[in-house]
Amino acid sequence: MTQKTYRCEECEHEITQDAALPAPDCCGDSMKALPPCEKSHNAESARLADSDEACDDGIM
């Protein structure tokens, strides 16, 4: 099954769930899906040095 990560824009709570399920609610509104990460996880990409926004890296 494919997983998708959602984040509440109000309280920044994150939930990872099955992608086939509808977006969960938090703080009275639907949570927004995080965009997929576009950088690899190896040290050569220096991903941790970037100040990118949160993304769904698909790793649990």
N, CA, C and O atoms as a Tripos MOL2 file, in Angstrom:
@<TRIPOS>MOLECULE
protein
  240   239    60     0     0
PROTEIN
NO_CHARGES

@<TRIPOS>ATOM
      1 N           0.8190   -1.1860    0.0000 N.3       1 MET1
      2 CA          0.0000    0.0000    0.0000 C.3       1 MET1
      3 C           0.8670    1.2570    0.0000 C.2       1 MET1
      4 O           1.9280    1.3040    0.6230 O.2       1 MET1
      5 N           0.3980    2.2450   -0.6980 N.am      2 THR2
      6 CA          1.0830    3.5260   -0.7400 C.3       2 THR2
      7 C           0.6750    4.3710    0.4580 C.2       2 THR2
      8 O          -0.5040    4.4440    0.8050 O.2       2 THR2
      9 N           1.6370    4.9950    1.0730 N.am      3 GLN3
     10 CA          1.3920    5.8570    2.2240 C.3       3 GLN3
     11 C           1.5080    7.3220    1.8120 C.2       3 GLN3
     12 O           2.2480    7.6510    0.8840 O.2       3 GLN3
     13 N           0.7830    8.1960    2.4950 N.am      4 LYS4
     14 CA          0.8290    9.6240    2.2430 C.3       4 LYS4
     15 C           0.8820   10.3320    3.5930 C.2       4 LYS4
     16 O           0.2060    9.9240    4.5370 O.2       4 LYS4
     17 N           1.6810   11.3900    3.6850 N.am      5 THR5
     18 CA          1.8170   12.1480    4.9240 C.3       5 THR5
     19 C           1.0730   13.4660    4.8050 C.2       5 THR5
     20 O           1.1690   14.1690    3.7980 O.2       5 THR5
     21 N           0.3270   13.7850    5.8570 N.am      6 TYR6
     22 CA         -0.4610   15.0200    5.9080 C.3       6 TYR6
     23 C           0.0110   15.8620    7.0840 C.2       6 TYR6
     24 O           0.4800   15.3280    8.0900 O.2       6 TYR6
     25 N          -0.1130   17.1880    6.9530 N.am      7 ARG7
     26 CA          0.2520   18.1090    8.0350 C.3       7 ARG7
     27 C          -0.8630   19.1250    8.2390 C.2       7 ARG7
     28 O          -1.4150   19.6690    7.2830 O.2       7 ARG7
     29 N          -1.1800   19.3670    9.5060 N.am      8 CYS8
     30 CA         -2.1640   20.3870    9.8740 C.3       8 CYS8
     31 C          -1.4890   21.7550    9.7750 C.2       8 CYS8
     32 O          -0.4200   21.9600   10.3500 O.2       8 CYS8
     33 N          -2.1010   22.6800    9.0580 N.am      9 GLU9
     34 CA         -1.5150   24.0120    8.9110 C.3       9 GLU9
     35 C          -1.6170   24.8290   10.1970 C.2       9 GLU9
     36 O          -0.8730   25.7910   10.3860 O.2       9 GLU9
     37 N          -2.5370   24.4450   11.0760 N.am     10 GLU10
     38 CA         -2.7360   25.2050   12.3140 C.3      10 GLU10
     39 C          -1.7800   24.7610   13.4280 C.2      10 GLU10
     40 O          -1.0650   25.5840   13.9980 O.2      10 GLU10
     41 N          -1.7690   23.4550   13.7350 N.am     11 CYS11
     42 CA         -0.9530   22.9710   14.8610 C.3      11 CYS11
     43 C           0.2980   22.2040   14.4130 C.2      11 CYS11
     44 O           1.1020   21.8010   15.2540 O.2      11 CYS11
     45 N           0.4730   21.9970   13.1080 N.am     12 GLU12
     46 CA          1.6180   21.3100   12.5020 C.3      12 GLU12
     47 C           1.7300   19.8340   12.8870 C.2      12 GLU12
     48 O           2.8080   19.2490   12.7780 O.2      12 GLU12
     49 N           0.6300   19.2270   13.3350 N.am     13 HIS13
     50 CA          0.5880   17.7900   13.6230 C.3      13 HIS13
     51 C           0.6820   17.0370   12.3000 C.2      13 HIS13
     52 O           0.0570   17.4430   11.3200 O.2      13 HIS13
     53 N           1.4520   15.9460   12.2510 N.am     14 GLU14
     54 CA          1.6100   15.1500   11.0340 C.3      14 GLU14
     55 C           1.0390   13.7530   11.2280 C.2      14 GLU14
     56 O           1.1630   13.1590   12.2990 O.2      14 GLU14
     57 N           0.4120   13.2400   10.1740 N.am     15 ILE15
     58 CA         -0.1540   11.8890   10.1640 C.3      15 ILE15
     59 C           0.2420   11.2280    8.8510 C.2      15 ILE15
     60 O           0.1520   11.8460    7.7900 O.2      15 ILE15
     61 N           0.6810    9.9720    8.9200 N.am     16 THR16
     62 CA          0.9510    9.1750    7.7280 C.3      16 THR16
     63 C          -0.0900    8.0740    7.6840 C.2      16 THR16
     64 O          -0.2790    7.3440    8.6570 O.2      16 THR16
     65 N          -0.7700    7.9580    6.5420 N.am     17 GLN17
     66 CA         -1.8220    6.9530    6.4050 C.3      17 GLN17
     67 C          -1.8650    6.4450    4.9720 C.2      17 GLN17
     68 O          -1.1510    6.9420    4.1020 O.2      17 GLN17
     69 N          -2.7130    5.4470    4.7400 N.am     18 ASP18
     70 CA         -2.8930    4.8820    3.4120 C.3      18 ASP18
     71 C          -3.3650    5.9750    2.4560 C.2      18 ASP18
     72 O          -4.2820    6.7280    2.7830 O.2      18 ASP18
     73 N          -2.7470    6.0670    1.2810 N.am     19 ALA19
     74 CA         -3.0650    7.1240    0.3170 C.3      19 ALA19
     75 C          -4.4860    7.0220   -0.2190 C.2      19 ALA19
     76 O          -5.0260    8.0160   -0.7040 O.2      19 ALA19
     77 N          -5.1080    5.8430   -0.1440 N.am     20 ALA20
     78 CA         -6.4680    5.6730   -0.6550 C.3      20 ALA20
     79 C          -7.5140    6.3070    0.2630 C.2      20 ALA20
     80 O          -8.6390    6.5610   -0.1690 O.2      20 ALA20
     81 N          -7.1600    6.5630    1.5180 N.am     21 LEU21
     82 CA         -8.0980    7.1580    2.4690 C.3      21 LEU21
     83 C          -8.1950    8.6670    2.2480 C.2      21 LEU21
     84 O          -7.2440    9.2840    1.7680 O.2      21 LEU21
     85 N          -9.3390    9.2640    2.5970 N.am     22 PRO22
     86 CA         -9.4600   10.7230    2.4520 C.3      22 PRO22
     87 C          -8.5580   11.4500    3.4550 C.2      22 PRO22
     88 O          -8.1520   10.8790    4.4670 O.2      22 PRO22
     89 N          -8.2560   12.7040    3.1620 N.am     23 ALA23
     90 CA         -7.4070   13.5060    4.0510 C.3      23 ALA23
     91 C          -8.0520   13.6010    5.4310 C.2      23 ALA23
     92 O          -9.2500   13.8620    5.5360 O.2      23 ALA23
     93 N          -7.2680   13.3920    6.4930 N.am     24 PRO24
     94 CA         -7.8220   13.4750    7.8490 C.3      24 PRO24
     95 C          -8.1340   14.9220    8.2340 C.2      24 PRO24
     96 O          -7.6160   15.8640    7.6340 O.2      24 PRO24
     97 N          -8.9880   15.0780    9.2400 N.am     25 ASP25
     98 CA         -9.3220   16.3990    9.7730 C.3      25 ASP25
     99 C          -8.5120   16.6590   11.0360 C.2      25 ASP25
    100 O          -8.2370   15.7410   11.8090 O.2      25 ASP25
    101 N          -8.1330   17.9140   11.2370 N.am     26 CYS26
    102 CA         -7.4310   18.3390   12.4400 C.3      26 CYS26
    103 C          -7.7350   19.8170   12.6450 C.2      26 CYS26
    104 O          -7.7400   20.5870   11.6840 O.2      26 CYS26
    105 N          -7.9810   20.2120   13.8570 N.am     27 CYS27
    106 CA         -8.2830   21.6100   14.1940 C.3      27 CYS27
    107 C          -9.4580   22.1380   13.3820 C.2      27 CYS27
    108 O          -9.4940   23.3210   13.0440 O.2      27 CYS27
    109 N         -10.4250   21.2690   13.0640 N.am     28 GLY28
    110 CA        -11.6330   21.6780   12.3690 C.3      28 GLY28
    111 C         -11.4980   21.8550   10.8730 C.2      28 GLY28
    112 O         -12.4010   22.4090   10.2470 O.2      28 GLY28
    113 N         -10.3980   21.4050   10.2690 N.am     29 ASP29
    114 CA        -10.1950   21.5520    8.8290 C.3      29 ASP29
    115 C          -9.4480   20.3310    8.2980 C.2      29 ASP29
    116 O          -8.8190   19.6020    9.0650 O.2      29 ASP29
    117 N          -9.5170   20.1100    6.9890 N.am     30 SER30
    118 CA         -8.7910   18.9990    6.3780 C.3      30 SER30
    119 C          -7.2940   19.2830    6.3920 C.2      30 SER30
    120 O          -6.8580   20.4110    6.1600 O.2      30 SER30
    121 N          -6.5170   18.2440    6.6680 N.am     31 MET31
    122 CA         -5.0650   18.3850    6.6560 C.3      31 MET31
    123 C          -4.5730   18.4220    5.2180 C.2      31 MET31
    124 O          -5.2000   17.8410    4.3330 O.2      31 MET31
    125 N          -3.4620   19.0960    4.9790 N.am     32 LYS32
    126 CA         -2.8770   19.2240    3.6450 C.3      32 LYS32
    127 C          -1.8070   18.1560    3.4580 C.2      32 LYS32
    128 O          -1.0220   17.8830    4.3660 O.2      32 LYS32
    129 N          -1.7840   17.5480    2.2600 N.am     33 ALA33
    130 CA         -0.7750   16.5380    1.9510 C.3      33 ALA33
    131 C           0.5780   17.2090    1.7470 C.2      33 ALA33
    132 O           0.6730   18.2530    1.1010 O.2      33 ALA33
    133 N           1.6230   16.6010    2.3030 N.am     34 LEU34
    134 CA          2.9670   17.1160    2.0760 C.3      34 LEU34
    135 C           3.4160   16.7130    0.6780 C.2      34 LEU34
    136 O           3.1190   15.6010    0.2410 O.2      34 LEU34
    137 N           4.1170   17.5780   -0.0280 N.am     35 PRO35
    138 CA          4.6170   17.2070   -1.3540 C.3      35 PRO35
    139 C           5.7260   16.1630   -1.2120 C.2      35 PRO35
    140 O           6.4170   16.1370   -0.1930 O.2      35 PRO35
    141 N           5.9070   15.3070   -2.2110 N.am     36 PRO36
    142 CA          6.9810   14.3140   -2.1270 C.3      36 PRO36
    143 C           8.3530   14.9920   -2.1530 C.2      36 PRO36
    144 O           8.5280   16.0190   -2.8080 O.2      36 PRO36
    145 N           9.3160   14.4180   -1.4460 N.am     37 CYS37
    146 CA         10.6830   14.9430   -1.4710 C.3      37 CYS37
    147 C          11.2940   14.6540   -2.8360 C.2      37 CYS37
    148 O          11.0590   13.5990   -3.4260 O.2      37 CYS37
    149 N          12.0650   15.5880   -3.3180 N.am     38 GLU38
    150 CA         12.6750   15.4260   -4.6360 C.3      38 GLU38
    151 C          14.1760   15.2110   -4.5660 C.2      38 GLU38
    152 O          14.8370   15.1350   -5.6020 O.2      38 GLU38
    153 N          14.7250   15.1110   -3.3650 N.am     39 LYS39
    154 CA         16.1610   14.9020   -3.2120 C.3      39 LYS39
    155 C          16.4100   13.5160   -2.6520 C.2      39 LYS39
    156 O          15.5950   12.9800   -1.9000 O.2      39 LYS39
    157 N          17.5380   12.9430   -3.0250 N.am     40 SER40
    158 CA         17.8640   11.6050   -2.5410 C.3      40 SER40
    159 C          18.2840   11.6630   -1.0780 C.2      40 SER40
    160 O          18.5040   12.7410   -0.5260 O.2      40 SER40
    161 N          18.3930   10.4970   -0.4590 N.am     41 HIS41
    162 CA         18.7020   10.3930    0.9650 C.3      41 HIS41
    163 C          20.1850   10.2020    1.2400 C.2      41 HIS41
    164 O          20.5690    9.9810    2.3890 O.2      41 HIS41
    165 N          21.0210   10.2790    0.2220 N.am     42 ASN42
    166 CA         22.4340   10.0270    0.4810 C.3      42 ASN42
    167 C          23.1640   11.3060    0.8870 C.2      42 ASN42
    168 O          22.6560   12.4080    0.6800 O.2      42 ASN42
    169 N          24.3290   11.1610    1.4530 N.am     43 ALA43
    170 CA         25.0830   12.3060    1.9650 C.3      43 ALA43
    171 C          25.5530   13.2380    0.8560 C.2      43 ALA43
    172 O          25.7390   14.4300    1.0990 O.2      43 ALA43
    173 N          25.7460   12.7280   -0.3430 N.am     44 GLU44
    174 CA         26.2400   13.5560   -1.4330 C.3      44 GLU44
    175 C          25.2580   14.6360   -1.8480 C.2      44 GLU44
    176 O          25.6620   15.6570   -2.4040 O.2      44 GLU44
    177 N          23.9860   14.4300   -1.5920 N.am     45 SER45
    178 CA         23.0000   15.4380   -1.9840 C.3      45 SER45
    179 C          22.9250   16.5810   -0.9830 C.2      45 SER45
    180 O          22.3400   17.6230   -1.2790 O.2      45 SER45
    181 N          23.5090   16.4010    0.1990 N.am     46 ALA46
    182 CA         23.5100   17.4190    1.2570 C.3      46 ALA46
    183 C          22.1020   17.8980    1.5650 C.2      46 ALA46
    184 O          21.8840   19.0860    1.8020 O.2      46 ALA46
    185 N          21.1580   16.9880    1.5640 N.am     47 ARG47
    186 CA         19.7580   17.3390    1.8120 C.3      47 ARG47
    187 C          19.5590   17.9930    3.1690 C.2      47 ARG47
    188 O          18.7420   18.9050    3.2990 O.2      47 ARG47
    189 N          20.2840   17.5480    4.1740 N.am     48 LEU48
    190 CA         20.0860   18.0770    5.5170 C.3      48 LEU48
    191 C          20.6040   19.5040    5.6600 C.2      48 LEU48
    192 O          20.2280   20.1960    6.6070 O.2      48 LEU48
    193 N          21.4500   19.9580    4.7520 N.am     49 ALA49
    194 CA         21.9690   21.3220    4.8160 C.3      49 ALA49
    195 C          21.0140   22.3210    4.1690 C.2      49 ALA49
    196 O          21.1700   23.5270    4.3590 O.2      49 ALA49
    197 N          20.0320   21.8450    3.4130 N.am     50 ASP50
    198 CA         19.0730   22.7290    2.7570 C.3      50 ASP50
    199 C          18.0140   23.1910    3.7420 C.2      50 ASP50
    200 O          17.6990   22.4930    4.7070 O.2      50 ASP50
    201 N          17.4750   24.3600    3.4920 N.am     51 SER51
    202 CA         16.3950   24.8710    4.3430 C.3      51 SER51
    203 C          15.0530   24.6970    3.6510 C.2      51 SER51
    204 O          14.2070   25.5910    3.6940 O.2      51 SER51
    205 N          14.8560   23.5520    3.0140 N.am     52 ASP52
    206 CA         13.6110   23.2680    2.3070 C.3      52 ASP52
    207 C          12.4520   23.1320    3.2790 C.2      52 ASP52
    208 O          12.6430   22.9010    4.4730 O.2      52 ASP52
    209 N          11.2490   23.2790    2.7450 N.am     53 GLU53
    210 CA         10.0430   23.0390    3.5230 C.3      53 GLU53
    211 C           9.8990   21.5410    3.7690 C.2      53 GLU53
    212 O          10.5930   20.7330    3.1510 O.2      53 GLU53
    213 N           9.0080   21.1820    4.6630 N.am     54 ALA54
    214 CA          8.7570   19.7720    4.9610 C.3      54 ALA54
    215 C           8.2510   19.0550    3.7220 C.2      54 ALA54
    216 O           7.5440   19.6340    2.8980 O.2      54 ALA54
    217 N           8.6250   17.7850    3.6040 N.am     55 CYS55
    218 CA          8.1510   16.9800    2.4870 C.3      55 CYS55
    219 C           7.9700   15.5480    2.9650 C.2      55 CYS55
    220 O           8.4720   15.1700    4.0240 O.2      55 CYS55
    221 N           7.2530   14.7590    2.1820 N.am     56 ASP56
    222 CA          6.9760   13.3660    2.5010 C.3      56 ASP56
    223 C           8.0540   12.5120    1.8650 C.2      56 ASP56
    224 O           8.0480   12.3190    0.6490 O.2      56 ASP56
    225 N           8.9900   11.9910    2.6690 N.am     57 ASP57
    226 CA         10.0680   11.1850    2.1090 C.3      57 ASP57
    227 C           9.6880    9.7220    1.9490 C.2      57 ASP57
    228 O          10.4910    8.9350    1.4480 O.2      57 ASP57
    229 N           8.5020    9.3420    2.3550 N.am     58 GLY58
    230 CA          8.0110    7.9920    2.1480 C.3      58 GLY58
    231 C           8.6790    6.9460    3.0140 C.2      58 GLY58
    232 O           8.4880    5.7530    2.7770 O.2      58 GLY58
    233 N           9.4490    7.3410    3.9990 N.am     59 ILE59
    234 CA         10.1520    6.4080    4.8810 C.3      59 ILE59
    235 C           9.5130    6.4560    6.2500 C.2      59 ILE59
    236 O           9.2640    7.5270    6.8040 O.2      59 ILE59
    237 N           9.2510    5.2770    6.7850 N.am     60 MET60
    238 CA          8.6610    5.2210    8.1270 C.3      60 MET60
    239 C           9.6150    4.5410    9.0510 C.2      60 MET60
    240 O           9.3210    4.3840   10.2360 O.2      60 MET60
@<TRIPOS>BOND
     1     1     2 1
     2     2     3 1
     3     3     4 2
     4     3     5 am
     5     5     6 1
     6     6     7 1
     7     7     8 2
     8     7     9 am
     9     9    10 1
    10    10    11 1
    11    11    12 2
    12    11    13 am
    13    13    14 1
    14    14    15 1
    15    15    16 2
    16    15    17 am
    17    17    18 1
    18    18    19 1
    19    19    20 2
    20    19    21 am
    21    21    22 1
    22    22    23 1
    23    23    24 2
    24    23    25 am
    25    25    26 1
    26    26    27 1
    27    27    28 2
    28    27    29 am
    29    29    30 1
    30    30    31 1
    31    31    32 2
    32    31    33 am
    33    33    34 1
    34    34    35 1
    35    35    36 2
    36    35    37 am
    37    37    38 1
    38    38    39 1
    39    39    40 2
    40    39    41 am
    41    41    42 1
    42    42    43 1
    43    43    44 2
    44    43    45 am
    45    45    46 1
    46    46    47 1
    47    47    48 2
    48    47    49 am
    49    49    50 1
    50    50    51 1
    51    51    52 2
    52    51    53 am
    53    53    54 1
    54    54    55 1
    55    55    56 2
    56    55    57 am
    57    57    58 1
    58    58    59 1
    59    59    60 2
    60    59    61 am
    61    61    62 1
    62    62    63 1
    63    63    64 2
    64    63    65 am
    65    65    66 1
    66    66    67 1
    67    67    68 2
    68    67    69 am
    69    69    70 1
    70    70    71 1
    71    71    72 2
    72    71    73 am
    73    73    74 1
    74    74    75 1
    75    75    76 2
    76    75    77 am
    77    77    78 1
    78    78    79 1
    79    79    80 2
    80    79    81 am
    81    81    82 1
    82    82    83 1
    83    83    84 2
    84    83    85 am
    85    85    86 1
    86    86    87 1
    87    87    88 2
    88    87    89 am
    89    89    90 1
    90    90    91 1
    91    91    92 2
    92    91    93 am
    93    93    94 1
    94    94    95 1
    95    95    96 2
    96    95    97 am
    97    97    98 1
    98    98    99 1
    99    99   100 2
   100    99   101 am
   101   101   102 1
   102   102   103 1
   103   103   104 2
   104   103   105 am
   105   105   106 1
   106   106   107 1
   107   107   108 2
   108   107   109 am
   109   109   110 1
   110   110   111 1
   111   111   112 2
   112   111   113 am
   113   113   114 1
   114   114   115 1
   115   115   116 2
   116   115   117 am
   117   117   118 1
   118   118   119 1
   119   119   120 2
   120   119   121 am
   121   121   122 1
   122   122   123 1
   123   123   124 2
   124   123   125 am
   125   125   126 1
   126   126   127 1
   127   127   128 2
   128   127   129 am
   129   129   130 1
   130   130   131 1
   131   131   132 2
   132   131   133 am
   133   133   134 1
   134   134   135 1
   135   135   136 2
   136   135   137 am
   137   137   138 1
   138   138   139 1
   139   139   140 2
   140   139   141 am
   141   141   142 1
   142   142   143 1
   143   143   144 2
   144   143   145 am
   145   145   146 1
   146   146   147 1
   147   147   148 2
   148   147   149 am
   149   149   150 1
   150   150   151 1
   151   151   152 2
   152   151   153 am
   153   153   154 1
   154   154   155 1
   155   155   156 2
   156   155   157 am
   157   157   158 1
   158   158   159 1
   159   159   160 2
   160   159   161 am
   161   161   162 1
   162   162   163 1
   163   163   164 2
   164   163   165 am
   165   165   166 1
   166   166   167 1
   167   167   168 2
   168   167   169 am
   169   169   170 1
   170   170   171 1
   171   171   172 2
   172   171   173 am
   173   173   174 1
   174   174   175 1
   175   175   176 2
   176   175   177 am
   177   177   178 1
   178   178   179 1
   179   179   180 2
   180   179   181 am
   181   181   182 1
   182   182   183 1
   183   183   184 2
   184   183   185 am
   185   185   186 1
   186   186   187 1
   187   187   188 2
   188   187   189 am
   189   189   190 1
   190   190   191 1
   191   191   192 2
   192   191   193 am
   193   193   194 1
   194   194   195 1
   195   195   196 2
   196   195   197 am
   197   197   198 1
   198   198   199 1
   199   199   200 2
   200   199   201 am
   201   201   202 1
   202   202   203 1
   203   203   204 2
   204   203   205 am
   205   205   206 1
   206   206   207 1
   207   207   208 2
   208   207   209 am
   209   209   210 1
   210   210   211 1
   211   211   212 2
   212   211   213 am
   213   213   214 1
   214   214   215 1
   215   215   216 2
   216   215   217 am
   217   217   218 1
   218   218   219 1
   219   219   220 2
   220   219   221 am
   221   221   222 1
   222   222   223 1
   223   223   224 2
   224   223   225 am
   225   225   226 1
   226   226   227 1
   227   227   228 2
   228   227   229 am
   229   229   230 1
   230   230   231 1
   231   231   232 2
   232   231   233 am
   233   233   234 1
   234   234   235 1
   235   235   236 2
   236   235   237 am
   237   237   238 1
   238   238   239 1
   239   239   240 2
@<TRIPOS>SUBSTRUCTURE
     1 MET1         2 RESIDUE 1 A MET
     2 THR2         6 RESIDUE 1 A THR
     3 GLN3        10 RESIDUE 1 A GLN
     4 LYS4        14 RESIDUE 1 A LYS
     5 THR5        18 RESIDUE 1 A THR
     6 TYR6        22 RESIDUE 1 A TYR
     7 ARG7        26 RESIDUE 1 A ARG
     8 CYS8        30 RESIDUE 1 A CYS
     9 GLU9        34 RESIDUE 1 A GLU
    10 GLU10       38 RESIDUE 1 A GLU
    11 CYS11       42 RESIDUE 1 A CYS
    12 GLU12       46 RESIDUE 1 A GLU
    13 HIS13       50 RESIDUE 1 A HIS
    14 GLU14       54 RESIDUE 1 A GLU
    15 ILE15       58 RESIDUE 1 A ILE
    16 THR16       62 RESIDUE 1 A THR
    17 GLN17       66 RESIDUE 1 A GLN
    18 ASP18       70 RESIDUE 1 A ASP
    19 ALA19       74 RESIDUE 1 A ALA
    20 ALA20       78 RESIDUE 1 A ALA
    21 LEU21       82 RESIDUE 1 A LEU
    22 PRO22       86 RESIDUE 1 A PRO
    23 ALA23       90 RESIDUE 1 A ALA
    24 PRO24       94 RESIDUE 1 A PRO
    25 ASP25       98 RESIDUE 1 A ASP
    26 CYS26      102 RESIDUE 1 A CYS
    27 CYS27      106 RESIDUE 1 A CYS
    28 GLY28      110 RESIDUE 1 A GLY
    29 ASP29      114 RESIDUE 1 A ASP
    30 SER30      118 RESIDUE 1 A SER
    31 MET31      122 RESIDUE 1 A MET
    32 LYS32      126 RESIDUE 1 A LYS
    33 ALA33      130 RESIDUE 1 A ALA
    34 LEU34      134 RESIDUE 1 A LEU
    35 PRO35      138 RESIDUE 1 A PRO
    36 PRO36      142 RESIDUE 1 A PRO
    37 CYS37      146 RESIDUE 1 A CYS
    38 GLU38      150 RESIDUE 1 A GLU
    39 LYS39      154 RESIDUE 1 A LYS
    40 SER40      158 RESIDUE 1 A SER
    41 HIS41      162 RESIDUE 1 A HIS
    42 ASN42      166 RESIDUE 1 A ASN
    43 ALA43      170 RESIDUE 1 A ALA
    44 GLU44      174 RESIDUE 1 A GLU
    45 SER45      178 RESIDUE 1 A SER
    46 ALA46      182 RESIDUE 1 A ALA
    47 ARG47      186 RESIDUE 1 A ARG
    48 LEU48      190 RESIDUE 1 A LEU
    49 ALA49      194 RESIDUE 1 A ALA
    50 ASP50      198 RESIDUE 1 A ASP
    51 SER51      202 RESIDUE 1 A SER
    52 ASP52      206 RESIDUE 1 A ASP
    53 GLU53      210 RESIDUE 1 A GLU
    54 ALA54      214 RESIDUE 1 A ALA
    55 CYS55      218 RESIDUE 1 A CYS
    56 ASP56      222 RESIDUE 1 A ASP
    57 ASP57      226 RESIDUE 1 A ASP
    58 GLY58      230 RESIDUE 1 A GLY
    59 ILE59      234 RESIDUE 1 A ILE
    60 MET60      238 RESIDUE 1 A MET
